[in-house]
Each structure stands twice: as structure tokens, then as C-alpha cells.
Amino acid sequence: MENVEVFDSPGKGRGLRATKEVWAGDVLFAEPCFAAVVFDSFAANVCHSCFRRQPKLHRCGQCRFAQYCDRTCQRAAWEEHKQECAAIKGYGKAPNENIRLAARIMWRLDKEGGVVSDTQLTTLDDLEDHISDLPEDDLKDLKVDVHNFLDYWPRTCKQHTVDRISHIIGVIGCNGFMVSDQRGLQAVGVGLFPNLCLVNHDCWPNCTVILNNGKIELRALGKISEGEELMVSYVDYLNVSEERKRMLKQQYFFDCTCEHCIHKIKDDLKMAGAEVDGVKVPEEKVKEVTEYSAKMLEKVEKARIDANYNEVVKVCRECVEKQENVLADTHIYQLQMWSTLSEVLSYLQFFEEAAIYARKMVDGYIKLYHPNNAQLGMATMRAGVIHWQAGHIEVGHGMICKAYAILLVTHGPTHPITKDLEAMRVQSEMELRMFKQNEYVYHTMREAALKNQPMKMMAEPMEESVKSLFRRK
């Protein structure tokens, strides 16, 4: 770990700081997971070895639970799955993801000890479990998990105390990290990365975390001086400071004292009213539409869960109509509506309308997010692709190039998403040259291509993209 070192961060406990100057896009460290498991909800759709989403998987013939791409993945996972396989058979079923991950951690600790590599900066024993801070309901859930763990844990394995098991499950609860699919677009599992647990939070951080080829990478978002503390954001910045503080207190049990929370930076933009012909909309009207929007977002979420996308579009259109000329273009509820509309309309192949809302969404995000924020990069990429699909090649190519510049910093050139984006950039650049040479010929060829090879249905909107890789309750 030549780029980082552990130190006592004032008011925060242990933290990591840079041992030399680094620049935007530099990787401060890369770390493989100590242990990881697939979410219960994805157990039948994702490979339990490489975490790829596959339409057809091969089931383990012994436990009938674990699923793999092929024999190669199954052999690669066997060392870790061997004891789990016997435990599932003995228990009669697979327990929940917390218990499965805790068991994998315990088996590795029993076999290799607390430090499994020269680059590991902390042991799991030294990580916080925050059990004493848990509310009553969460404490009951913990006791149930411990009870089920003891039933699941084989009698032939080394036995552990209730306190030891509780500590490991508690560590998972507040230090678990989302494991994404092969393209990094959806969280499909949870893992534990000891070094990452040492990186403290800031709502406007100087680093970002990304999962790339099975390892997490801590990447600099800009220049970081020698001795400067390394910070990441545990929550999405697209919330007002009070909401971020509430989420951090509930999940991670600390009060955020970062500059953006203390001074409520950009809170005014996130809840702002519009200006019409130089006149501000009355606060009462802004408050009324804000409250209405919050209720509509709940309805939208329910319709999305039910995969009722026509209802999603209907509710969003009604809400956007009420928000127009009342809420500012940086109001977070309006941005959420635009984001949802652009995504679902694109899925339904209404690309022209989707492009309008995607452009508005990105313009709003630019005013709120850090210029090298991964969420901004992903949103810009999506907006660029939608414009490209709608036939607006100039705007689409420009957005794809902007997204590529951001993702080179946040994801790096070897990440699957960045590689996909580079291919899009080259393709859209070629089409743009054709468009500039002869606009009529370009559109004629494009329409003919779409007629001969109808565009396939867009990927279904995901219930949860990897906005924040830190696990949420």
C-alpha cells in the first residue's frame, strides 16, 4: 500500500491519507474482497463465482443452490464453496445473505487468520460493528440471524461464541459493500473489503469507489496532496443535507460534520422554486408542488416495482406538468421525475420525448454534482445514447464524449462500461462525419437500417442501479 497509510482522523477514529500527491483518475489502491455472496433475490440469476448475470446457469449438483456460468467458474469457486455446500445440505436450505456471508468470513478466518495479505491494513476484529447503537427492531433481527447462524454452522467446524458471531454480522451490516454485475450497472451481491472500511465519509469527497474486474478501486477525483485524508461519499449527494445526515445516522451511526452539511451547501438549489419572467414563484406554491411531487414519487416507485411502465409514464407526465414553471430545474423532485421519464420512455422506445427529459436531467445534474461524479457520468452516458437513438447525432455524440471523459476518471479505461462507451464514441463519431457530409443520406440510411433490422426492446429499467455502492438497509 505505497499510496496510503492509516492515521487517526480527528473526530472520526481511524482513516486513510495519501502518502504522495495524486491526480484525477489515479488509483490509490485496489483490493479483492475478503468474502462475497450473491443477494438472495439474485441467487438463481447470477453466477456465484464471477457475479455475471446469465440467462442460463449450471446448478451445483450437491447443494442445488449455487449457480455457475460453466465448469470453469464452478472449479474456481469450489475452494470457497466446499464448506458452504456441505452446510447447506446439512441445514436443508440456503440461509439469508447475511448468514451466508458471515459463514464464508468465519471459514476464511479459521483457515487463514485475520490478515490474509501483506496489503491488508486492518483486521476484521478492529472494525466497528455498532451493535450497541442498534435500535430495538434491528437488534431483534440480529438475534434471529445469530440463532439461524448457529443452526446452519456445521458441528464439525470450529465453534464460535455468540459475541464473535454477532460482531461479524454487525460488521457486515455497517461495512458491507455492494458487488455489481459484470457491467457495473446493478448491485447483485454484498462483500466485505477490510481496507475500504477505513475510508471515512464526506458528502463532497475527493475519491470514488468502483468495482472493476472483481476488485474495488479507490480512485482520486482530482488533485490530492500528500498527507490529505482520503474521503468517499456513503450516500448520494442528490439529497438535501438533513436527509443525508438522517441516512448516515441510521445506517452508519455518526453525525456528518462535513462542510456541505454544516453550511447546507446547494440545499437552496435542490428545493428551489422557478423564476418566470424574472419573478420568483411564491414560496407557498413551491411548497405545495413539492409536497405533491413527493407523493407522486411514491406512486411512481410502486408502479415501477409492479413493472407497470405505462402507469409510470402517466403519473410522471401529470407531475411534470404541475412542476413546470413552479419548481427550478435543479429541484431534486423534478430531476427524479425527468430521470424516471427518460429511462422508462426510452425502454418503451419513445426516444424523441425521452431525449427531452434526459437533456433536462443532465443540465440539472451538472449544477449540483461534482464535475467528476460517477452518477453524473452515467446519467450523461444514458442521455447521450437516448439522443443517438432519437437520431440527434450531434447532441448524442457530444454527451457520449463528455460521459467518456468523466468515466475515465471514475471508472478507468479498463472498466467494462468505459470500454462500451469508447466503442459508442467511435461509432457515433463515424456517424457524425457521415451526417455532416450529407444529412439527407444519413437519415435515409438510418431509417432503412431500422426498418430492415428493427431495434430490439431496450433493457428493462432496473429497480436499483448502483448509485451508491455502500450497502443500504
N, C-alpha and C positions, 0 to 999 in steps of 0.2 A: 504494500500500500504506500507507494512512494509519493502520491499526490495529497494524501490526507493523514490526519492524526487525531486521536481522541484528546479532548480537553474538557475542563469544567466550564460550562457556559453559564454566566451569571443569571441566576433566577430560573434556570432551565435544567440543571443537572448536567449530565454528560452530553457532549455534542461533538461534531466533526468540524475541523477547519482545514483550509488549504495550506499545504507546506511549500507551495510555489505559485507564481502567478499563472493563471489560466485564462483562456478566451472563449468566446461563444462557440458552442459545439464541441469543446474538448470533453473527453470522458475522464472523470475523476476516479471512478473505479467501476469495475464490472464484477458481479457476484452471482454465482449459481445458487439455487435455492437449497436450504438445509433439508427441506421436505415440502412436498406439494401434493394436493389431491384435486380431483375434478369435483365441481359442485354436484350436489345430489340431483339437481334439476337437469344437468347435462351428462349424467353418468352413462346414458345409452347412446349419446350422440357425439361424444368427444373421445379421442384416443387417450387412455390413461397413462401413456408414456410421453408422447410428444405434444399433447393437448391440441391436436388438429381436429377440426370439425370435419367429419366424413359421413357421407350418406350410407355407407355400408362398412360395418366394423366386425372384427372377429372376436367372439367372446371367449374368455378364459374357460377352458373345459373343466376346471376343478371347482372354482367358487361360483362360476356362472354370473359374476358381477362385473369384473374388469373387462374393458373393451379395448381392442388394439387395431391399428391400421393393418398390420400384417405380422408375420412371424418375426421380422426384424425388430419392430417395436416391442413385441412381446418378450423377446430374448433380452432386449436392453432393459426392460422393466423388471425382469424376474428377480434379480437380487433384492430389490426393494419390495416387490410384491409377494415374495415367497412366504414370509411370516404372516402377512396380511391375508393371503389366500387361505391358509390353514385356519386363521382366526375367524374369517367369515364363514367358512364351512362349519366350524365348531359352534359358532353363535347362531347359525341358521339363517342369517341375513346380513346385509351390509348396514352398519350403523350410520349416523349422520356424518356430514363432512368434518365437523369439529372433532368428533371422536376418532374418525379415520386419520385425520392429520396428526392429532395428539399421539396416536399409537405409532405412526411412522416416525415421529420425532423421538419417541421413547426407545424404539428399536434401534435407531441410529445412535442415540446417546449411549445405550447399553453396549453397543458394539464398538464405537469409535471414541467415546468420551465427549466432553463438552466443546473441545476445539478440534475441528476436523480439517483445518488447513492453516498454512502459515500466514495467510492473508486475513484470517478471521480476527476481528478486533474486540469481540465481546463474547462471553458465554451466554447461554440461554438462562442460566441461573441468575445472571446480573440484570436481565431485562425486567421491566415493570410488568406486573400482572393486574394491578389496580383492583384486586378483589375486595379490598376494604372500602373502595369507593362505589361499588356496585349498588344500584337500587334494589329494593326487595325482590321485584319480579325477576330481574336478571340473576340475582343470587339463587333463586329457586331453580331457574334454568340451568345454572352452573351445577347445582347439586344433582339434578337429574342426569346431566351429561357425565358427571363423575360416577354416579351409580351405574349407568349403562356402560361406561368405560370398563369398570371393574368386572362386569358380566362378560364383556367382549374380550378382555385381555386374557390370553391363554395361561393356564396354570403352569405350563411347562416353562414359561418365560420368567425372567427376574421380576419379582413383585415389588411394587412401589407404594408409598404411603399416599393417603388421601390428599395431604398437603402438597405433595410433589405433583400429583396428577392435576390438582386444582390450579397450581402455578402454571403448568404448561398450557392448560385450556385457557386460563386468563391471559397469558402472553399472546395466544392466537387471537383472542378477542380484540385486543387493542394494538397488536403489531402485525396481524395478518395482512398480506399484500395480494391484490388481485393478480391472477395469472390469466393472460389473454390468449385467444386463439392464434393461429399461425400468422394472420394478417394484422393482429393487434387491434381489431375492431370491436371485440366483445369479450367481456370477462367470463371465463368458463371454469375457473377454479380459484383456489386460495393456497398460498405458500408462505413460508417463513424465510426471511433473509436477514440474518443477525446484524450485519453491518449497516444495512439500510435503517434498522430500528434506532440507530444512533443519530440519524439526521433529524434535526429539530424543524419545527414548523414556522413559516412566515406566510402571511396572505399574499405578499408580493415578493416571491422568493428569487434567489439568484441561481437556482438549479431546478432541473426537472428529472423525473424518473421514467424510464421506458423499459419495457421488456423486449429484448432483442435476441432471437436465437437461443432461447432457454435461460438467458442471464438478464438480470436487471442491470441497467447502466445509469449512473448518476452523471448527468450532462450539464455543463455550465450554460446559462442563458445569456451571459455577457461576460465582461472582464471581471475576474475575481482576484483580488490582491492576496499576496502571501499573508497568512495569519487570519484572513477573513473567515467567519463562520459560514458553513455551507447550510443552506436552508431550502426546503421544498414546501409546497402547499399541500396540506392534508385534505382540503376541501376546495370546491370550485369557487373561484373568485366572483362568479356571476351570482352572488348573493349579497345582500346588504350586510354591514358589519355585525349588527346584532344577531342576525340569523347564522352567520359564520361562527360567531362566538358561542351561540347555543349548541350548534352541531359539534364543535370542538369539545365543549364541556361534557356533552352527553356521551360522545364516543371515546374521547382521549383524556378526559378528566383534568383539563387545565384551562385557565382563563387566558385568552390570547391578548397579549400586550404589544402586538406589532404596531408600527406607525399607522398603517391603514385602518386598523380597528380603533385605535385611540383617537385619531383625528377624523374618523368616518370618511376617509377619502373616497370620492366618487359615489358616495351614497346618494348625494343630491341628484346626480345624473341617472342613477339606477331607478329612482322613483319620481323622476321629473315630469312635469306637465309640458304640453306643447306650447309653442308661440304661433299665433295665427295673425298674419299681417302686423307683426311687431307687438302684438298684445298677448300677454300671458293668459292662459286658461285659468279661471278661478280655482282655488285650491279645493273647494267643496266638490266641484265637478271631477277633478283629478282623483280625489279620494273615492268618490262614488264609482268611477270606472275601474279604479284599481281593485276595489273590493269585488266588483262584478267579474273582473278578469281572473281573480284568484279562484272564484267558484267555477268559472268556465274551464280553467286548467285542470281542476279535479275531474270534471266531466270528460275532458279530453283524455286524461290518463285512463279512466275507466274504459272508455271506448277503445283505446289502444290495446289495453290488456285483453279485451274481448275480440281484438282484430277486426273491429267494425270501422273500417277506414273511411267509408262514406259518411258515417256519423261524425268521425273526427274532423273531416273537411267541413261539414255543415256547421258544427259548433265553432270551429276556428274562424270561418268566414263571418259568422254573426258577431263574434267577439272583435275581430279586426275592424269591422265596420263601426262598432261603438268606440273603439280605441282611436280611430283616425281623427286627427286634429284635436285630440284631448291629451293623449299620452305622448311624451317625447320619443324620438327614435332611439333613445338609449334606455328607455324604461324596460326593466327586465321581464315584465309580464308580456309586453308587446314583442320583445325579442324571442321569448319562448314560443309565442303563437306563430311568429314568422318562421322560426326554425322547424316547428312541427308541420306547418303547412307546406313548406318547401320539400320536406322529406317525404311526406305522405302523397302529395301531388305528383312528385317525381315517381314514386312507386306505382301510382295509378296512371303514369305516363302523360300527365298534363304538364308537359315541360315548359311551355310558354309562361303559364301562371306560376309554376314552381320557381322559375328563374327570377321573377319579380321579387318574390319574398326572400329568396336566397340572397339576392343582392342587398336588400334592406338589412337582413340579418348580419351580413358581413360588415356593412358600413357601421352598424351599431357596435358590433364586437370590437372593431378597430379603436373606437373611442374609449373602450372600457378595459380591454385586456392588455397585458404586457405584449410588446411587439413580437416577442419570440415565444408566446404561449402556445402550447401544443393544441389546445382546444381551438384557438383562432386559426391555426394552420389546417386542422382537419375540416373546420367549417368552410374555410376558403377553398379547400380542395373540392368539397362537395358542391359548393356553389359554382365553381369553375366547370365541373363535369355536367351539372344541370344546364348551364348556359351552352355548353358544347352540344349537348343532346337536343337543345332547343334550336340549334342552328346559328347561335350568336357566337361565331368562332373567334372574333376579335376579343370580346369580353371574356369568353371562356378561357382562351389561351393566356390572357393576362393574369387571370385569377389562378390558373394552374401554376404559372411561373412564380407568383407570389407565395402560393402554398408550398411549392418546392423549396423556396429559399428558407421558409420557416422550419419545415420538417428536416432540412439538412442539419439544423441546429438541434432541434428537439428529439429527432429520431436517428439521425445519422444516415450516411449514404448506403449502408448495408441492410437497413431495415426493410422488410418486405413492402411496407406501404410506400416508402421513399422510392424503391425500385419501380413499383407500379406507377407512381407519379412521374418518374423520369420517362417511362415509356409513353405516358399520356402527353407529356410535354413535347416529346419528339414528334408524336403523331399529330397533335394539334398545330404544331409549328409548320409541319408539312402541308396540312390542310389550309392554314392561314396563307401560306405562299400561293397556293392554288386559288384561294378566294380573291387575293389581291390582283392576280393575273387576269382572272375572268370570273366575276361574281356570278354571272348567269350560268356559266358552265359548272361552277362549283355546286350551286344549289340544284341544278338539273341532275348531276351525278349523285349527289347526296340523296335526293328523293328517289332516284332509280334504285340506289343501293338499299334503301329502307324498304322499298316496295318488293324487291326481289328477295331480300333477307329481312323479314320483319324483326324488329327489335324485340328481344326476349324481355319477359317481365322483369322489372327491376327487383333487386334483392328486397325482401320484406323488411320494413322498418323494425329495428331491434328495440326491445323493451329497455335494455340498458347497455349503452355503449360505454367504453372505458373513459369516462370523463375524468374520474379520479381513481387512480389505481389503488389508493389506500382503501382497504375494505370498510364497508359501511355495515351497520347493524341492519 
